[in-house]
Structure formats: structure tokens, C-alpha cells
Amino acid sequence: MVHEYLINEKEVEIMAENLVNAFVTLVIENSDYEELDRIYLTNKVFALVGEGVADVETESSELIDLKDQLLQAGVKAGSVGELNEEQDIIGAQLMDLITSSPSAVNRNFWDTYKSNPEQAIADFYVQSKRNDYVKVKAIAQNIAYKAPTKYGDLEITINLSKPEKDPKAIAAAKNAVASDYPKCQLCMENEGYLGRINHPARSNHRVIRFQMEGNDWGFQYSPYAYFNEHSIFFYGKHEPMHISPLTFGRLLSIVEAFPGYFAGSNADLPIVGGSILTHEHYQGGRHTFPMEVAGIKEKVSFDGYSDVEAGIVNWPMSVLRLRSEDKERLIALATKILNCWRGYSDEKAGVLAESDGQPHHTITPIARRKDGTFELDLVLRDNQTSEEHPDGIYHPHKDVQHIKKENIGLIEVMGLAILPPRLKTELKDVEDYLLGQGNQVAPIHQEWADELKAQNPNVTAEEVTEVVRQSVADIFARVLEDAGVYKTNSEGLDQFKAFVDFVNLAD
């Protein structure tokens, strides 16, 4: 027995390798550096994490794991700060060692694109994951599942990928020197930016440049992706978002240029818009959202556009789907619908175009291309508030805000809920409550927990997670219904069709 133990210990000893050396070896394997560069790279690593890590050993063989261990060793040695933000700055610099220059990345992308666009996109995505710009390890912490509802399977994600702000980091950010460079997180100037306590590290960030309408645009992936190949297409200049005929044309151009991707835009008004309205950008990716597979509830037609298929989508929000092989026809009809919607009021339906000079109407558009046919979903949005609904009439109402109170942006519109990290522990407490194993339910969930308990008096430990998850999905469906301008009943359908008639009467 003793003999066996000694052998095992020896095996472990053999497996261990110097941490810095292991990291440098993988940098050489995954970059243009060569063996001759080993000393140079070693000194680069020491410059970042300190020479106090020189004797640390590792048994890891994954590049990102080694990077994380270097940061931990640097913190222990006192050469790397304790805050996540400080470590991210160093970590991005370490991963920049395997990342080619922006010019080389762009050259390789477009050279491959000429013969194989899908391969060019795939290569760029692989690179963005390999150099830890897309934070695969962090994303894997998210709780994600699908659940059936009357609108089909909805997708639920409890977002655990972004670490909670440390109180020390919040304090440090308050004391940080004010800077407007880069102007926001979507500006081109983020490429290679070192980062600071109140702005993310981007040393390992690369952007694919392309042209639309003779203007510079950038294509990148989202660091904390919410779905497969979650990408961002952003304007080269820092200008506010604006839904216009140009938007429709750009989205259709993107899905034409990036095979297999959808492309959509957040709305351009507060409450119904996304988180960054200050910079013109679109989101896309290789993912089939629940809204995409939702069928047509009722076909409609638009005068003068008999060549464009149109219908009201069977979805909790108010969606018109247009289909045609002709981009220009789609753009023309979408433009007409947008212009009509911006000026449309129907008091009985609670629809008001503007009040006190403030516009209330806009559209969340989503584009796809399938077998040569372009598809454009137009989601009607209204950002009115009232005394009863101060957060927004077409926004999650008070009784569902314990699950989702944030704006319903593009991703949620399409049927993927991005829920706050607090729910991980809060939902576990609800599960325990249903099982009679605890009474520590957050006050905001108490009424809901009591209802679930009454509905499931004999729930078992094997069933309880499914029961809670299903209820969360049902609540998300209600959230989307709240955000829908026209309700999904027969009255709502008639009101929706009245708007279609209005479009047909317009010049």
C-alpha cells in the first residue's frame, strides 16, 4: 500500500511542469512566435505577472487555465491586483500574445472569405474563443434551459457569466480619472485598449472591418455571448441608434454577407430599446430563436406589394413578418410600415403616437435569409408610461418584475430571456420552500412561491426544479405579452388588423 502511494506521488510529480514555461509553450504553438522567441516571451510574461511566479508549477495543459493560474500566482505574489478588473487587464495582455495584429486578422479573414465566407467567419469565431475574448469558461457558468409555453419553447438564461462588482471596485471606479476615450464599449477605439477600472480590458480584442453604403463598419463577437456566435455589427463613428430605411437595408445586407446569420436591431427609444442607444449597432449570430420558428397566425396583404408575403406572427409581441426574394421591395414596404406606425394612434387600443412632443412608436427589426428568400420581422414597439405603469405600459408589469424588470430588448423579443444573477439563489430558496425545507424566500417572490405551493402541494425533490423552471418560463411568456402592443386575443388581433388597414390606406 505504501509502495503504491509512492508510485502515484511520483507520477503526479512527473506530470507537474513549470507554469510560465507551460504557458509560453502553448503561446508558441498557438501563434506566429517560434521556439527562438521563448526567452523573449518568458520576459513578457514576467513583466505582466511579476517574477515571483517563476517557480510555480502546474498540471494544466489548457491555455486559458494556465492564464488564470498565472493571474492567481501573481495575486499571491503581490504583483497582480486583487480586483477582477485589474486581473482582466493583465489577462487580456497575456492572451494578446497569441493574437495576430488587426491587419493580419483582417487580411486572413478576407482572403479566406473570397472562396469560403462560412470558413472565414468560423475561423474568426474560433480565434475569439481561443484567445479568451469570448469568455467560454465564464459563459459555461450560466444556467440555461428551454421550456414549453403556448408560444412554443422559450429559452431561459440566468446570466452568471459577468462577475458581480466588488464593493472595492465600485469605490475605485468612483475615484477613477474621468475619460471619454473610448467614448463607449462599442467604439472602434476599443481594439487593443488596455482597459481601466471602469472600462473593460480589450488588449486581445480584434475587429473585422467592412463597408456598408461607403461607410466603415466593424464586426466582432460579444465577450459574454448569450447564444451561438453572438456577434455585433457596429458603425465606425460614435453616433446614436436610429431606426430608418437604412436600418432595413443594412440588416438585409448583413444576412446576405454572413451566411447562416440572423441580424437584428434594438429599438431606438428608451424603455423599448436595449442597453446602448448611444452607438449605432446591430446584433446577429448563428442561432434559431423561438420567434423564428413561430408560425403565421393570420396572413395579411399590403396594397401594391402582392409580391411580398406578409403575416401576423403567432407570438406574444406584435410582429409582422415580410418575405421576398427582392431586398428592395422588402425595404420599401418596411419603410412604409415604419412611417405609418410612427404616426399611428388608436385610443381604444391604448396606442398613442406621441405626447407632449415625445414620440412613442418605433420598430425592433430582425432579418434572416433562407434559401435565397429574405425574411424581415417587424416588431411594433410603444414606450408610453402611465400612472398605473410608470415603468412602461408595454413593459414587464409590476407582478412579474420579481423575475424580469429590465427593458425587453432584441434578444428577449425573439424569445430568449436574460435574467439577473440574483435568481440563482432566489429560485433555490423557492424550491426549498416548496419542499418544506426552508422559509427564506425573498419578499418579492413570496406571493409567487405561495401560489406554486398551493398548485404543487406534493412536489418531490426530483420534480421541484422542473416546476420552478416551468413557472419562470410561463412568467417570461407573460412578460412578452406585457411588451406586446396588441394582445393575443381576438380583440387584439382586430386592432392589429386595423393598423394593417391604415397602412393600406396610406399613400
KATA-V575137 format. One record per residue. PHI is phi in radians with two decimals (* if undefined). Layout:
BEGIN
PHI, PHI
END
This chain:
BEGIN
*, -1.11, -1.03, -1.07, -1.05, -1.13, -1.11, -1.05, -1.09, -1.12, -1.06, -1.09, -1.09, -1.15, -1.17, -1.13, -2.43, -1.04, -1.08, -1.08, -1.11, -1.10, -1.12, -1.09, -1.01, -1.26, -1.06, -1.09, -1.17, -1.93, -2.62, -1.51, -1.18, -2.12, -0.99, -1.06, -1.52, -1.02, -1.11, -0.98, -1.17, -1.02, -1.20, -1.07, -1.12, -1.04, -1.09, -1.54, -1.96, 1.62, -1.33, -1.16, -1.64, -1.01, -1.77, -1.25, -1.92, -2.54, -2.01, -1.40, -2.31, -1.75, -1.00, -1.19, -1.09, -1.13, -1.03, -1.09, -1.17, -1.07, -1.12, -1.07, -1.15, -1.13, -1.09, -1.07, -1.41, 1.49, -1.74, -2.17, -1.12, -1.45, -1.27, -0.97, -1.09, -1.15, -1.20, -1.07, -1.08, -1.21, -1.04, -1.12, -1.18, -1.10, -1.34, -1.15, -1.10, -1.75, -1.83, -1.14, -1.14, -0.94, -1.13, -1.19, -1.05, -1.15, -1.07, -1.12, -1.07, -1.29, -1.11, -1.23, -1.01, -0.95, -1.83, -2.69, -1.00, -1.13, -1.17, -1.05, -1.14, -1.06, -1.08, -1.16, -1.17, -1.03, -1.07, -1.16, -1.43, -1.10, -1.62, 1.17, -1.24, -1.46, -1.49, -1.04, -1.08, -1.19, -1.09, -1.09, -1.33, -1.06, -1.63, -2.35, -2.76, -1.94, -2.58, -1.27, -2.45, -1.18, -1.80, 1.71, -1.25, -1.67, -1.87, -2.11, -2.27, -1.59, -1.40, -1.98, -1.32, -1.53, -1.11, -1.09, -1.15, -1.24, -0.91, -1.13, -1.19, -1.08, -1.13, -1.13, -1.11, -1.09, -1.57, -1.19, -1.16, -1.11, -2.57, -1.95, -2.16, -1.06, -1.10, -2.73, -1.31, -1.85, -1.36, -0.99, -1.16, -1.29, -1.11, 1.46, -1.20, -1.05, 1.69, -2.67, -1.03, -2.03, -2.67, -1.11, -1.26, -2.39, -1.03, -1.69, -1.55, -2.29, -2.17, -1.48, -1.55, -2.62, -1.90, -2.39, 0.96, 1.35, -1.97, -1.36, -2.29, -2.15, -2.15, -2.57, -1.71, -1.43, -1.03, -1.93, -1.11, -1.73, -2.81, -1.06, 0.99, -1.05, -2.11, -2.27, -2.00, -2.27, -1.21, -1.16, -1.86, -1.42, -2.28, -1.12, -1.16, -2.66, -1.41, -2.65, -0.94, -1.06, -1.00, -1.07, -1.08, -1.14, -1.08, -1.19, -1.13, -1.12, -1.22, -1.31, -1.45, -2.07, -0.99, 1.50, -1.63, -1.61, -2.54, -2.53, -2.18, -1.15, -1.22, -1.91, -2.12, -1.01, 1.35, -1.65, -1.63, -1.54, -1.50, -2.11, -1.65, -1.50, -2.38, -1.06, -2.78, -2.26, -2.06, -2.74, 2.71, -1.85, -2.67, -1.70, -1.44, -0.92, -1.12, -1.10, -1.55, -1.14, -1.42, -1.51, -1.33, -2.69, -1.26, -2.31, -2.31, -2.05, -0.97, 1.47, -2.27, -1.13, -1.42, -1.84, -1.19, -2.52, -2.90, -1.56, -1.39, -1.34, -2.60, -1.13, -1.65, -1.60, -2.19, -1.77, -1.90, -1.99, -2.37, -2.89, -1.44, -1.80, -0.98, -1.10, -1.18, -1.10, -1.07, -1.09, -1.22, -1.05, -1.11, -1.08, -1.10, -1.05, -1.09, -1.14, -1.10, -1.09, -1.87, -1.64, -2.26, -2.55, -0.99, -1.06, -1.53, 1.32, -1.83, -2.37, -1.17, -2.78, -2.61, 0.93, 1.39, -1.69, -1.22, -1.98, -1.98, -2.74, -2.33, -1.76, -1.73, -2.35, -2.02, -2.51, -2.37, -2.30, 0.90, 1.51, -1.74, -1.52, -2.24, -2.28, -1.67, -1.98, -1.71, -1.30, -2.17, -2.49, -1.88, -1.06, -2.11, -2.61, -1.07, -1.21, -2.21, -1.14, -1.41, 2.42, -1.13, -1.86, -2.58, -0.88, -1.33, -0.87, -1.24, -1.97, -1.24, -1.15, -1.76, -2.57, -2.06, -1.28, -0.99, -1.62, -1.64, -0.88, -1.16, -1.14, -0.88, -1.47, 1.82, -2.02, -1.45, -1.84, -1.84, -1.24, -1.06, -0.95, -1.18, -0.99, -1.35, -1.11, -1.24, -1.11, -1.11, -1.12, -1.02, -1.05, -1.09, -1.13, -1.51, 1.26, -1.83, -3.12, -2.12, -1.56, -1.62, -0.99, -0.90, -1.15, -1.75, -1.02, -1.06, -1.09, -1.08, -1.13, -1.09, -1.07, -1.16, -1.13, -1.35, -2.27, -1.17, -1.99, -1.06, -1.75, -1.07, -1.30, -1.70, -1.11, -1.09, -1.09, -1.07, -1.17, -1.08, -1.11, -1.12, -1.06, -1.13, -1.10, -1.15, -1.10, -1.06, -1.16, -0.97, -1.18, -1.09, -1.01, -1.35, -1.35, -1.19, -1.78, -1.29, -1.53, -1.50, -1.14, -1.10, -1.08, -1.13, -1.09, -1.14, -1.10, -1.14, -1.12, -1.17, -1.03, -1.05, -1.08, -1.08, -1.16, -1.43, -1.29, -1.19
END
